[in-house]
Amino acid sequence: MPMTPPGSALRLDTVAQDLLFRQAHSTHVFTDEPVTDETVQAVYDLVKYGPTAFNQQPLRVVLVRSHEARRKLVGHMARGNREKTARSPLVAILAGDRDFHTELPEQFPLFPEAATRFYSDPAIRERSAEFNGALQVAYFIIGVRAAGLAAGPMSGFDAIGINKEFFAESAHFVLAVVNIGWPPEGARHSRGPRLDFEQVFTTA
């Protein structure tokens, strides 16, 4: 029985599949070409439609562009992440907002009172901001790839230090730090192993 070509059951063409997943890699090696605000806005205008609970959007992003902000951020990164963060064309601090519920009447117009009442518990808001913010982080990374950029997401950092440095006067808290830039020619490397379908899926 002939094998089904990978991706043939998908509506997305193979070029897009490769761009977003198969040929895309987390990387911290980029060209010197800058990443403009217009490009970042185009990424966000695409990925903001990714599904979340109650259409909430707890993601908040700080684009680290100034030398001083970059210096402060690098000081809170894990040792192995400092050099790559210092030299990346653009670094984004992706954070969650614990007070996302204040915008739910606009984002969830059918049942605004029910949504805001459900999130009146700070502990529920914290968990929801972390989970749905993480979903938005994943959408953002895919959007970066959709623009032809490469992303280097990192979780190796002093979260307390970053929160104190960048979010001391807000309800925001860091979720991830992502290096962003244009990938150089020949920068691709061999794909690391992934679990097979049979290892992940069961039928109940």
C-alpha positions in Angstrom: 0.0 0.0 0.0 1.6 3.3 -1.0 2.5 5.8 1.7 0.5 9.0 1.9 2.9 12.0 1.2 3.4 14.0 4.4 1.0 16.9 4.6 -1.1 15.8 1.7 -4.3 15.8 3.8 -3.9 19.4 4.8 -5.4 22.5 3.1 -2.1 24.4 3.7 0.3 24.0 0.8 3.6 22.3 1.4 5.6 25.6 1.0 3.6 27.1 3.9 3.9 23.9 5.9 7.7 24.0 5.6 7.8 27.7 6.4 5.8 27.4 9.5 6.9 24.0 10.8 8.9 21.4 8.9 11.8 23.7 7.9 11.5 26.2 10.7 13.9 26.1 13.6 14.4 28.0 16.8 17.5 30.0 16.2 19.6 32.7 17.6 21.7 33.4 14.5 20.4 36.2 12.3 21.4 38.7 9.6 22.0 42.3 10.5 18.8 43.4 8.7 16.5 45.2 11.2 13.0 44.1 12.1 10.7 47.0 11.7 7.6 47.9 13.8 5.5 47.5 10.6 6.6 43.9 10.3 5.9 43.2 14.0 2.5 44.8 13.6 1.7 42.6 10.6 2.6 39.6 12.7 0.3 40.6 15.5 -2.6 41.6 13.2 -2.5 38.0 12.0 -2.1 36.0 15.2 -4.4 38.0 17.4 -7.2 35.9 16.0 -5.9 32.7 17.6 -8.5 31.1 19.9 -8.4 31.7 23.7 -10.9 31.4 26.5 -13.6 34.1 26.2 -11.5 35.6 23.4 -9.4 37.0 26.2 -6.0 38.6 25.1 -3.7 38.7 28.1 -0.6 38.9 26.0 1.5 42.1 26.4 4.7 42.6 24.5 7.7 44.8 25.2 9.9 45.3 22.1 13.4 45.9 23.5 15.0 48.4 21.1 17.0 50.8 23.3 20.6 50.1 24.3 19.7 50.6 28.0 16.7 48.3 28.0 18.7 45.6 26.2 21.5 46.0 28.8 19.0 45.6 31.6 17.3 42.6 30.0 20.6 40.8 29.3 21.5 41.1 32.9 18.5 39.0 33.8 19.0 36.3 31.2 20.6 32.9 32.0 24.3 32.8 31.3 23.9 30.8 28.1 21.3 33.2 26.7 23.1 36.5 27.3 25.3 36.7 24.3 22.5 35.7 21.8 20.1 38.2 23.4 22.7 40.9 23.3 23.3 40.5 19.5 19.8 39.7 18.2 18.3 42.4 15.9 15.1 42.5 18.0 14.2 41.0 21.4 10.6 40.8 22.6 9.5 40.3 26.2 6.2 38.4 26.0 4.1 38.9 29.2 0.7 38.1 30.6 -1.6 40.6 32.1 -3.4 39.6 35.3 -5.9 42.4 34.7 -7.0 41.2 31.2 -10.6 40.9 32.6 -11.1 44.6 32.4 -11.2 44.4 28.6 -13.5 41.4 28.4 -16.7 43.5 27.9 -15.2 44.7 24.6 -13.7 41.3 23.6 -16.7 39.2 24.7 -19.8 41.4 24.1 -22.4 38.7 24.2 -22.0 37.9 27.9 -19.8 40.6 29.4 -21.2 40.4 32.9 -20.8 36.6 33.1 -17.2 36.8 31.8 -16.1 39.5 34.2 -17.9 37.8 37.2 -16.1 34.5 36.4 -12.7 36.3 36.5 -13.4 38.2 39.6 -11.2 35.7 41.6 -7.5 36.7 41.3 -6.3 33.1 41.5 -8.5 32.2 38.5 -7.3 35.3 36.6 -3.6 34.3 37.3 -4.0 30.8 35.9 -6.0 32.0 32.9 -3.6 34.8 32.1 -0.7 32.3 32.2 -2.4 29.6 30.1 -4.0 31.8 27.5 -1.0 34.1 27.4 1.1 31.0 26.7 -1.2 30.1 23.8 -0.7 33.6 22.4 3.1 33.2 22.8 2.8 30.1 20.6 0.7 31.9 18.0 3.2 34.8 18.0 6.1 32.5 17.2 4.2 31.0 14.3 3.3 34.5 13.1 7.0 35.4 13.2 7.7 32.4 11.0 4.9 33.3 8.7 6.6 36.7 8.1 9.8 34.8 7.0 11.5 35.7 10.2 13.2 33.3 12.6 12.4 33.2 16.3 14.5 32.1 19.3 12.1 31.7 22.2 13.7 31.4 25.7 12.6 30.5 29.2 16.0 30.7 30.8 15.9 34.0 32.7 15.3 35.5 36.1 11.6 36.1 36.0 11.5 38.0 39.3 14.2 40.3 38.0 12.5 40.9 34.6 9.2 41.6 36.3 10.8 44.1 38.7 12.7 45.8 35.9 10.0 46.0 33.3 6.7 45.5 34.9 7.0 46.8 38.5 4.1 49.2 38.1 1.7 46.9 36.3 -0.1 43.6 36.6 2.1 42.1 33.9 4.4 39.2 34.3 7.0 37.7 31.9 6.1 34.5 30.0 8.9 34.2 27.5 11.7 36.2 25.9 12.0 35.8 22.1 14.9 36.8 19.9 13.7 37.8 16.4 15.5 38.4 13.1 16.0 37.4 9.5 17.6 33.9 9.1 20.9 33.8 7.2 21.4 31.6 4.2 22.5 28.1 5.1 21.5 28.4 8.8 19.2 25.4 8.8 20.3 22.4 10.8 19.1 18.8 11.2 15.7 18.4 12.7 15.6 17.1 16.3 13.5 14.0 17.1 9.7 14.2 17.7 7.2 11.7 19.0 5.3 9.7 16.4 1.5 9.9 16.1 1.2 6.4 17.7 3.1 7.6 20.8 0.8 10.6 21.3 -2.7 9.6 20.2 -5.1 7.0 21.6 -8.8 6.6 20.8 -11.4 6.3 23.5 
